[in-house]
């Protein structure tokens, strides 16, 4: 059981959200994207912001990022867009419940979401005539779930208030 108190976070800066999504996209552009077990950073960051800021990052942003990834991957246009849209939708659907859990339990929920997105991408590929890439294809979701606590800690860092309140600061 998590005995740490829940602190009220500062509002997330739209600029920081945009920079994190751009950084995730740039990480996906690196040539390691076809290696086994390399996470889909855009999907991971989309899940994070869809859970933590569902009014700022939602299905529209997920669709746009999916189209960008479709163009980058030279995939069937809409493959990643569909997967990211569903990913964002389900993340928003469960965000109130999941955020009360500790990071390890959150990672299990994130694993299921990311695995579902991968299955959607795989189904689209198989429908258009692709071949099954093998079971190691799903290692991406496992690695992403293992990275979840680190990603959450990094992305929440600018929003945390100081534990020792300073009377000269407004917040």
C-alpha positions as CSV (number, residue, x, y, z in Angstrom):
1,X,0.0,0.0,0.0
2,X,1.3,3.4,-0.9
3,X,1.6,5.5,2.3
4,X,2.9,8.7,0.6
5,X,0.6,11.6,0.7
6,X,-0.9,12.8,-2.6
7,X,0.3,16.3,-3.2
8,X,-1.6,18.9,-5.3
9,X,0.4,19.5,-8.5
10,X,0.8,22.8,-10.3
11,X,-0.9,23.1,-13.7
12,X,0.9,21.6,-16.6
13,X,2.4,24.1,-19.0
14,X,1.1,23.6,-22.6
15,X,4.6,24.4,-23.8
16,X,6.0,21.6,-21.6
17,X,3.4,19.2,-23.0
18,X,4.2,20.1,-26.5
19,X,8.0,19.8,-26.0
20,X,7.5,16.4,-24.4
21,X,5.5,15.2,-27.4
22,X,8.0,16.6,-29.8
23,X,10.8,14.9,-27.9
24,X,9.0,11.6,-28.0
25,X,8.5,11.9,-31.7
26,X,12.2,12.7,-32.2
27,X,13.1,9.6,-30.1
28,X,10.8,7.5,-32.4
29,X,12.7,9.0,-35.4
30,X,16.0,7.6,-34.3
31,X,17.2,4.5,-36.3
32,X,16.7,2.1,-33.4
33,X,12.9,2.1,-34.1
34,X,13.0,-1.4,-35.7
35,X,14.9,-3.0,-32.9
36,X,13.1,-5.5,-30.6
37,X,12.0,-4.0,-27.3
38,X,12.4,-0.3,-28.1
39,X,9.3,1.4,-26.8
40,X,7.0,3.6,-28.8
41,X,7.8,6.8,-27.0
42,X,5.0,8.7,-28.6
43,X,2.4,6.2,-27.4
44,X,3.9,6.2,-23.9
45,X,3.9,10.0,-23.7
46,X,0.3,10.1,-25.1
47,X,-0.9,7.7,-22.4
48,X,0.8,9.8,-19.8
49,X,-0.7,13.1,-20.9
50,X,-4.1,11.6,-21.7
51,X,-4.2,10.4,-18.1
52,X,-2.8,13.5,-16.4
53,X,-4.2,16.2,-18.7
54,X,-7.2,14.8,-20.6
55,X,-8.5,18.2,-21.4
56,X,-5.3,19.4,-23.0
57,X,-4.1,16.1,-24.7
58,X,-6.9,14.0,-26.0
59,X,-8.1,12.1,-29.0
60,X,-7.3,14.9,-31.5
61,X,-3.7,15.2,-30.5
62,X,-3.4,11.4,-30.5
63,X,-4.8,11.3,-34.1
64,X,-2.4,14.0,-35.3
65,X,0.6,12.2,-33.7
66,X,-0.6,9.0,-35.2
67,X,-0.6,10.5,-38.7
68,X,2.9,11.8,-38.1
69,X,4.1,8.3,-37.1
70,X,2.3,6.8,-40.1
71,X,4.2,9.1,-42.5
72,X,7.5,8.4,-40.7
73,X,7.0,4.6,-40.6
74,X,5.6,4.6,-44.2
75,X,2.8,2.5,-42.8
76,X,-0.8,2.2,-44.0
77,X,-2.1,5.7,-43.5
78,X,-4.2,5.7,-40.4
79,X,-2.7,2.6,-38.8
80,X,-0.9,4.5,-36.0
81,X,-3.6,7.1,-36.0
82,X,-6.3,4.5,-35.2
83,X,-4.1,2.8,-32.6
84,X,-3.2,6.1,-30.8
85,X,-6.8,7.4,-30.9
86,X,-8.0,4.2,-29.2
87,X,-5.1,4.4,-26.8
88,X,-5.9,7.9,-25.8
89,X,-9.6,7.2,-25.6
90,X,-9.1,4.3,-23.2
91,X,-6.5,6.2,-21.2
92,X,-8.9,9.0,-20.7
93,X,-11.7,6.6,-19.8
94,X,-9.7,5.1,-16.9
95,X,-7.6,8.0,-15.9
96,X,-9.5,8.9,-12.7
97,X,-9.2,5.4,-11.3
98,X,-5.6,4.6,-12.4
99,X,-4.0,7.8,-11.0
100,X,-4.9,6.7,-7.4
101,X,-2.7,3.7,-7.7
102,X,1.1,3.6,-7.0
103,X,3.4,3.7,-10.1
104,X,3.9,-0.1,-10.3
105,X,0.1,-0.7,-10.5
106,X,-0.2,2.1,-13.0
107,X,2.4,0.4,-15.1
108,X,0.2,-2.7,-15.3
109,X,-2.7,-0.6,-16.6
110,X,-0.4,1.1,-19.0
111,X,0.9,-2.2,-20.2
112,X,-2.6,-3.4,-21.1
113,X,-3.3,-0.1,-22.9
114,X,-0.1,-0.2,-24.9
115,X,-0.6,-3.9,-25.7
116,X,-4.1,-3.2,-27.0
117,X,-2.6,-0.5,-29.3
118,X,0.0,-2.9,-30.6
119,X,-2.7,-5.5,-31.3
120,X,-4.7,-2.9,-33.2
121,X,-1.6,-2.0,-35.3
122,X,-0.9,-5.7,-35.9
123,X,-4.5,-6.4,-37.0
124,X,-4.3,-3.6,-39.5
125,X,-1.0,-4.9,-40.9
126,X,-2.3,-8.4,-41.2
127,X,-5.5,-7.2,-42.9
128,X,-3.5,-5.4,-45.6
129,X,-1.3,-8.4,-46.3
130,X,1.5,-8.2,-43.8
131,X,3.0,-11.1,-42.0
132,X,3.0,-11.8,-38.3
133,X,6.3,-10.4,-36.9
134,X,6.6,-12.9,-34.1
135,X,5.9,-12.9,-30.4
136,X,8.9,-10.6,-29.6
137,X,6.9,-7.8,-31.3
138,X,5.1,-7.4,-28.0
139,X,8.3,-6.8,-26.0
140,X,7.8,-3.1,-26.8
141,X,4.8,-3.0,-24.5
142,X,6.6,-4.7,-21.7
143,X,9.6,-2.3,-21.9
144,X,7.3,0.7,-22.0
145,X,5.4,-0.5,-18.9
146,X,8.8,-0.9,-17.1
147,X,9.7,2.7,-18.1
148,X,6.4,4.1,-16.9
149,X,7.5,5.0,-13.3
150,X,10.6,6.8,-14.7
151,X,8.6,8.6,-17.4
152,X,5.9,9.6,-14.9
153,X,8.5,10.9,-12.4
154,X,10.3,13.0,-15.1
155,X,7.1,14.5,-16.6
156,X,5.6,15.3,-13.2
157,X,8.8,17.0,-11.9
158,X,7.9,20.5,-13.2
159,X,4.5,20.3,-11.6
160,X,5.6,19.4,-8.1
161,X,5.4,22.0,-5.4
162,X,8.1,22.4,-2.9
163,X,7.5,20.2,0.2
164,X,8.8,23.0,2.6
165,X,6.5,26.0,1.9
166,X,8.3,29.3,1.5
167,X,6.2,32.3,2.6
168,X,7.7,34.5,0.0
169,X,6.5,32.3,-2.9
170,X,2.8,32.6,-4.0
171,X,2.4,28.8,-4.4
